[in-house]
């Protein structure tokens, strides 16, 4: 399921990252790697705030839909 639909406070394992190579590289640089864990903290105005690799990162709903957990 896409990260955008994950429940807040629930730890998820990243299974796949979609999109073009540029998008994948961008997300990888933020810490979103296959096999890594990500926890949704909150959703504000369509943006998703997540905790990945001990850092809080906000990603757009569009980007969150490309991250499969």
C-alpha positions in Angstrom: 0.0 0.0 0.0 1.2 3.6 -0.6 2.8 5.4 2.4 0.0 8.1 2.0 -2.5 5.5 3.4 -0.4 4.3 6.3 -1.8 5.0 9.8 0.0 7.6 12.0 2.3 6.1 14.6 2.6 2.8 12.8 6.1 1.6 11.8 6.2 0.3 8.2 8.9 -1.3 6.1 9.5 0.2 2.7 9.0 -2.4 0.0 9.3 -0.5 -3.2 9.9 3.1 -4.5 8.3 4.0 -7.8 8.8 6.9 -10.1 11.5 8.0 -12.6 15.2 7.5 -11.7 15.4 11.2 -10.6 12.5 10.8 -8.1 13.9 7.6 -6.8 17.3 9.2 -6.2 15.7 12.2 -4.5 13.8 9.9 -2.1 16.9 7.8 -1.5 18.8 10.9 -0.5 16.1 11.7 2.1 16.6 8.2 3.6 13.8 6.3 1.9 15.5 3.0 0.9 13.9 -0.4 0.3 14.0 -2.4 3.5 14.2 0.7 5.7 11.6 1.6 8.2 9.3 4.7 8.1 6.8 5.9 10.6 4.0 8.4 9.7 3.9 11.1 12.3 1.1 13.3 11.0 -0.7 14.5 7.8 -1.2 18.2 7.3 -2.8 19.7 4.3 -2.1 16.7 2.1 1.6 16.6 3.1 2.8 13.6 5.1 5.3 14.1 7.9 7.3 10.9 8.6 10.1 9.7 10.7 12.8 8.0 8.6 16.3 7.2 9.8 15.8 9.2 13.0 14.9 12.4 11.1 11.5 14.0 10.5 10.8 14.6 6.8 7.7 16.1 5.1 6.8 14.7 1.7 4.0 15.7 -0.6 1.1 13.3 -1.0 2.3 12.7 -4.6 5.7 11.5 -3.3 4.1 9.5 -0.5 2.0 7.7 -3.1 5.2 6.5 -4.8 6.6 4.9 -1.6 5.1 1.4 -1.1 5.1 -0.1 2.4 
